[in-house]
Amino acid sequence: MDVVQLLGVNVRHHRKLKGMSQEELALEAGMERSYVSDLERGTRNPSVRALGRLADALGVAPHELLIATEA
């Protein structure tokens, strides 16, 4: 899995753990809902700044969105 897809999987995972909708995450991170959707599907390559905003909105360290977890 490439890093963009991994980021999307991790964003979705942490968002669902928090019980947030894509709309709620987008609002917290100052993004469009469609952008969050694209990120989760791995079709957008976010900036480092966007990664930081997502991590802040999810209450996790940015590196947690980039690491593979064992299933």
Backbone as a printed PyTorch tensor [residue, N CA C, xyz], in Angstrom:
tensor([[[  0.8610,  -1.1820,   0.0000],
         [  0.0000,   0.0000,   0.0000],
         [  0.9000,   1.2370,   0.0000]],

        [[  0.5950,   2.1890,  -0.8600],
         [  1.4220,   3.4000,  -0.8750],
         [  1.0020,   4.3350,   0.2520]],

        [[  1.8160,   5.3470,   0.4920],
         [  1.6220,   6.2160,   1.6540],
         [  0.3210,   7.0260,   1.5580]],

        [[ -0.1000,   7.3880,   0.3610],
         [ -1.3470,   8.1540,   0.2100],
         [ -2.5470,   7.2770,   0.5810]],

        [[ -2.5440,   6.0350,   0.1440],
         [ -3.6230,   5.1170,   0.5130],
         [ -3.5860,   4.8160,   2.0020]],

        [[ -2.3880,   4.6430,   2.5560],
         [ -2.2360,   4.3910,   3.9890],
         [ -2.8010,   5.5550,   4.8020]],

        [[ -2.5070,   6.7620,   4.3850],
         [ -3.0540,   7.9340,   5.0580],
         [ -4.5820,   7.8830,   5.0430]],

        [[ -5.1610,   7.5850,   3.9020],
         [ -6.6160,   7.5220,   3.8010],
         [ -7.2220,   6.4780,   4.7180]],

        [[ -6.6060,   5.3080,   4.7670],
         [ -7.0860,   4.2400,   5.6550],
         [ -7.0150,   4.6990,   7.1050]],

        [[ -5.9090,   5.3400,   7.4760],
         [ -5.7390,   5.7780,   8.8620],
         [ -6.6650,   6.9280,   9.2230]],

        [[ -6.8870,   7.8530,   8.3040],
         [ -7.8290,   8.9480,   8.5710],
         [ -9.2250,   8.3690,   8.8230]],

        [[ -9.6650,   7.4650,   7.9610],
         [-10.9790,   6.8430,   8.1240],
         [-11.0690,   6.0940,   9.4650]],

        [[-10.0210,   5.3380,   9.7800],
         [ -9.9870,   4.5660,  11.0300],
         [-10.1380,   5.4820,  12.2490]],

        [[ -9.3220,   6.5280,  12.3150],
         [ -9.3640,   7.4360,  13.4640],
         [-10.6630,   8.2440,  13.4960]],

        [[-11.1690,   8.5920,  12.3250],
         [-12.4470,   9.3250,  12.2690],
         [-13.5700,   8.4660,  12.8350]],

        [[-13.6020,   7.2070,  12.4410],
         [-14.6660,   6.3150,  12.9340],
         [-14.5040,   6.0280,  14.4160]],

        [[-13.2610,   5.9080,  14.8960],
         [-13.0290,   5.7180,  16.3360],
         [-13.6010,   6.8810,  17.1380]],

        [[-13.5130,   8.0740,  16.5810],
         [-14.0360,   9.2810,  17.2430],
         [-15.5340,   9.4520,  17.0290]],

        [[-16.1300,   8.6160,  16.1860],
         [-17.5540,   8.7320,  15.9050],
         [-17.9060,   9.9640,  15.0940]],

        [[-16.9710,  10.3960,  14.2610],
         [-17.1730,  11.6030,  13.4540],
         [-17.6030,  11.2330,  12.0370]],

        [[-18.4220,  12.0850,  11.4590],
         [-18.7400,  11.9620,  10.0400],
         [-17.6400,  12.6690,   9.2440]],

        [[-17.6250,  12.4380,   7.9420],
         [-16.6820,  13.1690,   7.0970],
         [-16.9420,  14.6710,   7.1910]],

        [[-18.1980,  15.0220,   7.2660],
         [-18.5700,  16.4380,   7.3620],
         [-18.0210,  17.0660,   8.6490]],

        [[-18.1520,  16.3460,   9.7610],
         [-17.6490,  16.8600,  11.0440],
         [-16.1330,  17.0030,  11.0210]],

        [[-15.4430,  16.0060,  10.4640],
         [-13.9900,  16.0840,  10.3740],
         [-13.5780,  17.2520,   9.4890]],

        [[-14.2380,  17.3940,   8.3670],
         [-13.9210,  18.4920,   7.4530],
         [-14.0990,  19.8420,   8.1430]],

        [[-15.1660,  20.0020,   8.8750],
         [-15.4170,  21.2560,   9.5870],
         [-14.3200,  21.5240,  10.6080]],

        [[-13.9650,  20.4970,  11.3970],
         [-12.9150,  20.6400,  12.4130],
         [-11.5600,  20.9810,  11.7930]],

        [[-11.2900,  20.4050,  10.6280],
         [ -9.9860,  20.5860,   9.9820],
         [ -9.9600,  21.7750,   9.0240]],

        [[-11.1080,  22.4270,   8.8210],
         [-11.1680,  23.5660,   7.9090],
         [-11.0260,  23.1560,   6.4580]],

        [[-11.6650,  22.0330,   6.1060],
         [-11.5860,  21.4920,   4.7540],
         [-12.9820,  21.2500,   4.2030]],

        [[-13.0580,  20.9880,   2.9170],
         [-14.3160,  20.5910,   2.2990],
         [-14.5540,  19.1030,   2.5610]],

        [[-15.8160,  18.7040,   2.7010],
         [-16.1260,  17.2940,   2.9170],
         [-15.6410,  16.4360,   1.7580]],

        [[-15.7580,  16.9530,   0.5450],
         [-15.3240,  16.1970,  -0.6240],
         [-13.8100,  15.9550,  -0.6020]],

        [[-13.0550,  16.8920,  -0.0470],
         [-11.6110,  16.7210,   0.0790],
         [-11.2880,  15.5900,   1.0490]],

        [[-12.0050,  15.5450,   2.1840],
         [-11.8180,  14.4610,   3.1520],
         [-12.1710,  13.1230,   2.5040]],

        [[-13.2510,  13.0950,   1.7500],
         [-13.6470,  11.8770,   1.0500],
         [-12.5550,  11.4230,   0.0850]],

        [[-12.0230,  12.3570,  -0.6850],
         [-10.9440,  12.0330,  -1.6250],
         [ -9.7130,  11.5040,  -0.8880]],

        [[ -9.3760,  12.1080,   0.2500],
         [ -8.2340,  11.6470,   1.0400],
         [ -8.4460,  10.2180,   1.5130]],

        [[ -9.6310,   9.9370,   2.0170],
         [ -9.9190,   8.6030,   2.5400],
         [ -9.8790,   7.5440,   1.4370]],

        [[-10.1960,   7.9350,   0.2220],
         [-10.1500,   6.9990,  -0.9080],
         [ -8.7550,   6.9190,  -1.5220]],

        [[ -7.8440,   7.7650,  -1.0500],
         [ -6.4750,   7.7400,  -1.5590],
         [ -6.3060,   8.3850,  -2.9090]],

        [[ -7.2260,   9.2790,  -3.2690],
         [ -7.1400,   9.9340,  -4.5750],
         [ -6.6020,  11.3570,  -4.4830]],

        [[ -6.2780,  11.8120,  -3.2860],
         [ -5.6810,  13.1480,  -3.0920],
         [ -4.3540,  12.9810,  -2.3860]],

        [[ -3.4150,  13.8000,  -2.7510],
         [ -2.1070,  13.8030,  -2.1200],
         [ -2.0210,  15.0770,  -1.2790]],

        [[ -2.2700,  14.9880,   0.0340],
         [ -2.3660,  16.1920,   0.8540],
         [ -1.0030,  16.8170,   1.1510]],

        [[ -1.0300,  18.0890,   1.4510],
         [  0.1780,  18.7870,   1.8820],
         [  0.4880,  18.3930,   3.3290]],

        [[  1.6730,  18.7230,   3.7600],
         [  2.0580,  18.4830,   5.1520],
         [  1.1590,  19.3070,   6.0730]],

        [[  0.8300,  20.5020,   5.6530],
         [ -0.0610,  21.3490,   6.4490],
         [ -1.4340,  20.6890,   6.6110]],

        [[ -1.9720,  20.1150,   5.5250],
         [ -3.2660,  19.4250,   5.6000],
         [ -3.1730,  18.2130,   6.5270]],

        [[ -2.0640,  17.4970,   6.4660],
         [ -1.8480,  16.3610,   7.3630],
         [ -1.9120,  16.8260,   8.8180]],

        [[ -1.2690,  17.9340,   9.1200],
         [ -1.2870,  18.4780,  10.4780],
         [ -2.6800,  18.8830,  10.9300]],

        [[ -3.4410,  19.4900,  10.0380],
         [ -4.8070,  19.9010,  10.3800],
         [ -5.6980,  18.6960,  10.6370]],

        [[ -5.5330,  17.6530,   9.8360],
         [ -6.3040,  16.4180,  10.0500],
         [ -5.9390,  15.7870,  11.3910]],

        [[ -4.6510,  15.7020,  11.6640],
         [ -4.1990,  15.1070,  12.9200],
         [ -4.7530,  15.8930,  14.1100]],

        [[ -4.6960,  17.2180,  14.0500],
         [ -5.2440,  18.0460,  15.1300],
         [ -6.7320,  17.7850,  15.3170]],

        [[ -7.4660,  17.7360,  14.2230],
         [ -8.9140,  17.5200,  14.2850],
         [ -9.2550,  16.1410,  14.8440]],

        [[ -8.3840,  15.1710,  14.6040],
         [ -8.6170,  13.8050,  15.0820],
         [ -8.0110,  13.5620,  16.4660]],

        [[ -7.2180,  14.5060,  16.9470],
         [ -6.5980,  14.3590,  18.2670],
         [ -5.4910,  13.3240,  18.3030]],

        [[ -4.7590,  13.2010,  17.1950],
         [ -3.6430,  12.2580,  17.1310],
         [ -2.4000,  12.9930,  16.6390]],

        [[ -1.2370,  12.3800,  16.8580],
         [  0.0100,  12.9300,  16.3250],
         [  0.0320,  12.6880,  14.8130]],

        [[  0.5700,  13.6140,  14.0350],
         [  0.5900,  13.4420,  12.5810],
         [  1.1940,  12.1230,  12.1160]],

        [[  2.2420,  11.6560,  12.7950],
         [  2.8750,  10.4100,  12.3430],
         [  1.9420,   9.2100,  12.4670]],

        [[  0.9430,   9.2900,  13.3480],
         [  0.0070,   8.1740,  13.5060],
         [ -0.8460,   7.9630,  12.2510]],

        [[ -0.9510,   8.9850,  11.4280],
         [ -1.7140,   8.8630,  10.1890],
         [ -0.8840,   8.2730,   9.0540]],

        [[  0.4080,   8.0760,   9.3070],
         [  1.2990,   7.5920,   8.2600],
         [  1.9150,   6.2250,   8.5540]],

        [[  1.5670,   5.6310,   9.6840],
         [  2.1650,   4.3430,  10.0250],
         [  1.1850,   3.2010,   9.7800]],

        [[  1.7400,   2.1040,   9.3360],
         [  0.9270,   0.9080,   9.1140],
         [  0.7010,   0.2170,  10.4540]],

        [[ -0.5130,  -0.2180,  10.6700],
         [ -0.8280,  -0.9670,  11.8770],
         [ -1.0610,  -2.4170,  11.5020]],

        [[ -0.7710,  -3.2870,  12.4110],
         [ -0.9870,  -4.7080,  12.1480],
         [ -2.4480,  -5.0340,  12.3370]],

        [[ -2.9880,  -5.7830,  11.4120],
         [ -4.4070,  -6.1410,  11.4790],
         [ -4.6260,  -7.3770,  12.3190]]])
